[in-house]
């Protein structure tokens, strides 16, 4: 199963293009590789027999994937043949197990959201602790006042006893 969530990212976005090329190469299972037109055709959407272009420049997408070492360029072996592109094991693992660039982006966003939620919870907890500390200080001061009043009453009653009749 491949993950390409087009609801979140438009099809013409670079992340979607990178994942589409990786998915096409992974599904081809062609060890020799695919030529650029085959990659473009396999990565594009076909509606009523017409290819709906998705890539403004396939060369940039291929260059990025080669740089990231997810695909490799297999130069033409004969004068009449074209260069082929094959997916590496890293690329296959990246698109199938880690869900490609979109999966990496979603993970980063979910991790960021989790950290923001944790920071909010910590701030709220800190505010509650500060309020509780204030109430404890007020209570301690109140207990001190009561204790001093009892002590004062005890001292007064010791030096000024009430006569019993």
C-alpha positions as CSV (number, residue, x, y, z in Angstrom):
1,X,0.0,0.0,0.0
2,X,1.3,3.4,-0.9
3,X,0.4,6.6,0.8
4,X,-0.2,9.7,-1.3
5,X,-2.7,12.0,0.4
6,X,-3.8,14.4,-2.3
7,X,-6.5,15.9,0.1
8,X,-3.8,17.7,2.0
9,X,-1.3,18.6,-0.7
10,X,-2.3,19.6,-4.3
11,X,-1.1,17.2,-7.1
12,X,1.2,19.9,-8.5
13,X,3.0,20.5,-5.2
14,X,6.7,19.3,-5.2
15,X,6.0,16.8,-2.4
16,X,3.2,15.1,-4.4
17,X,5.4,15.0,-7.5
18,X,8.3,13.4,-5.7
19,X,6.0,10.8,-4.2
20,X,4.3,10.1,-7.5
21,X,7.6,9.4,-9.3
22,X,8.8,7.2,-6.4
23,X,5.5,5.3,-6.4
24,X,5.7,4.8,-10.2
25,X,9.2,3.5,-10.0
26,X,8.4,1.2,-7.0
27,X,5.3,-0.2,-8.7
28,X,7.1,-0.8,-12.0
29,X,9.4,-3.5,-10.4
30,X,11.7,-3.0,-13.3
31,X,15.3,-3.6,-12.2
32,X,16.6,-2.0,-15.5
33,X,14.7,1.2,-14.8
34,X,12.2,3.3,-16.7
35,X,12.8,6.1,-19.3
36,X,11.6,9.6,-18.5
37,X,8.5,9.4,-20.7
38,X,7.4,6.2,-19.0
39,X,7.9,7.8,-15.6
40,X,5.9,10.9,-16.6
41,X,3.1,8.8,-18.1
42,X,3.0,6.5,-15.1
43,X,3.0,9.4,-12.6
44,X,0.4,11.5,-14.3
45,X,-3.4,11.1,-14.0
46,X,-5.1,9.7,-17.1
47,X,-8.7,11.0,-17.7
48,X,-10.7,9.7,-20.7
49,X,-7.5,8.5,-22.3
50,X,-5.8,11.9,-22.0
51,X,-2.8,12.5,-19.8
52,X,-3.4,15.3,-17.4
53,X,0.1,16.7,-16.8
54,X,1.2,17.1,-13.3
55,X,4.9,18.0,-13.6
56,X,6.0,21.4,-14.6
57,X,9.6,20.1,-14.9
58,X,10.3,16.4,-14.4
59,X,14.0,17.0,-14.6
60,X,13.9,18.9,-11.2
61,X,12.0,16.1,-9.6
62,X,14.4,13.4,-10.9
63,X,17.4,15.5,-9.9
64,X,16.1,15.8,-6.3
65,X,15.4,12.1,-6.1
66,X,18.9,11.3,-7.4
67,X,20.4,13.8,-4.9
68,X,18.5,12.1,-2.0
69,X,19.7,8.7,-3.3
70,X,16.2,7.3,-3.8
71,X,16.7,6.7,-7.5
72,X,19.7,6.2,-9.6
73,X,20.4,7.2,-13.2
74,X,21.4,4.4,-15.5
75,X,23.1,6.1,-18.5
76,X,22.1,4.9,-22.0
77,X,24.2,2.0,-23.2
78,X,23.6,2.5,-26.9
79,X,23.4,5.7,-29.0
80,X,19.7,5.2,-29.8
81,X,18.6,4.5,-26.3
82,X,17.6,6.9,-23.5
83,X,18.8,7.2,-19.9
84,X,16.8,5.1,-17.5
85,X,16.0,5.7,-13.9
86,X,15.7,2.9,-11.3
87,X,14.5,3.1,-7.7
88,X,17.1,2.2,-5.1
89,X,16.3,0.1,-2.0
90,X,16.4,3.2,0.1
91,X,13.8,4.8,-2.3
92,X,11.6,1.7,-2.2
93,X,11.7,1.5,1.6
94,X,11.1,5.3,1.8
95,X,7.9,5.2,-0.3
96,X,6.5,1.9,1.0
97,X,7.4,2.0,4.7
98,X,7.8,5.6,5.5
99,X,5.1,6.8,3.1
100,X,7.4,9.1,1.2
101,X,7.9,12.8,1.5
102,X,4.2,13.3,2.4
103,X,4.5,10.8,5.2
104,X,7.6,12.5,6.5
105,X,5.8,15.9,6.3
106,X,2.8,14.6,8.1
107,X,5.0,13.0,10.8
108,X,6.8,16.4,11.4
109,X,3.5,18.2,11.5
110,X,2.0,15.7,14.0
111,X,5.1,15.8,16.1
112,X,5.0,19.6,16.1
113,X,1.3,19.6,17.1
114,X,2.1,17.1,19.8
115,X,4.8,19.4,21.2
116,X,2.6,22.5,21.0
117,X,-0.1,20.6,22.9
118,X,2.4,19.4,25.5
119,X,3.7,23.0,26.0
120,X,0.1,24.3,26.4
121,X,-0.6,21.6,29.0
122,X,2.7,22.5,30.8
123,X,1.7,26.2,30.8
124,X,-1.7,25.5,32.2
125,X,-0.2,23.2,34.9
126,X,2.2,25.9,35.8
127,X,-0.6,28.4,36.2
128,X,-2.5,26.0,38.4
129,X,0.6,25.3,40.6
130,X,1.1,29.1,41.0
131,X,-2.6,29.5,42.1
132,X,-2.3,26.6,44.5
133,X,0.9,28.0,45.9
134,X,-0.8,31.4,46.5
135,X,-3.7,29.6,48.4
136,X,-1.2,27.6,50.4
137,X,0.6,30.9,51.4
138,X,-2.7,32.5,52.3
139,X,-3.7,29.4,54.4
140,X,-0.3,29.3,56.1
141,X,-0.6,33.0,57.0
142,X,-4.1,32.4,58.3
143,X,-2.9,29.5,60.4
144,X,0.0,31.6,61.7
145,X,-2.5,34.4,62.7
146,X,-4.7,31.8,64.5
147,X,-1.7,30.2,66.2
148,X,-0.5,33.6,67.4
149,X,-4.0,34.5,68.6
150,X,-4.2,31.3,70.6
151,X,-0.7,31.8,72.0
152,X,-1.6,35.4,72.9
153,X,-4.8,34.1,74.6
154,X,-2.8,31.4,76.5
155,X,-0.2,34.0,77.7
156,X,-2.9,36.4,78.7
157,X,-4.9,33.7,80.6
158,X,-1.6,32.5,82.3
159,X,-0.8,35.9,83.6
160,X,-4.4,37.0,84.2
161,X,-6.2,33.9,85.5
162,X,-9.9,34.0,85.8
163,X,-10.9,33.6,89.5
164,X,-13.2,30.7,90.3
165,X,-15.9,31.5,92.8
